[in-house]
Amino acid sequence: MNWIFLILGGLFEVAFASCLGKMKETTGNATIMWGAGFLVCLIISMGLLIKATETLPIGTAYAVWTGIGAVGTVLVGIFIFNEPATFWRIVFITTLICSIIGLKAVSSH
């Protein structure tokens, strides 16, 4: 169950990073709403990470959490914010995904 909390926490990390991206594109009340979304997603993400580390090793949990956040944020950048999908970005995101899978595979929990 804690792996599910960790994955969900990583997805909320993607959400709070995405809110930051939207904040820089907006003004006025929209910026405030995206900022509120950022804070809510941040709190949920951290709470899920804390819950996951009750049984998972902190090194593994933190690496997987940030890895999910990094991969997800790059994909959101490519598909939502029209950032470039260069060959090397795809190569390094793929290696990051393989590393996350590897950490899960060798985890003792």
Order of alpha helices (4+ residues) and beta strands (2+ residues): alpha-alpha-alpha-alpha
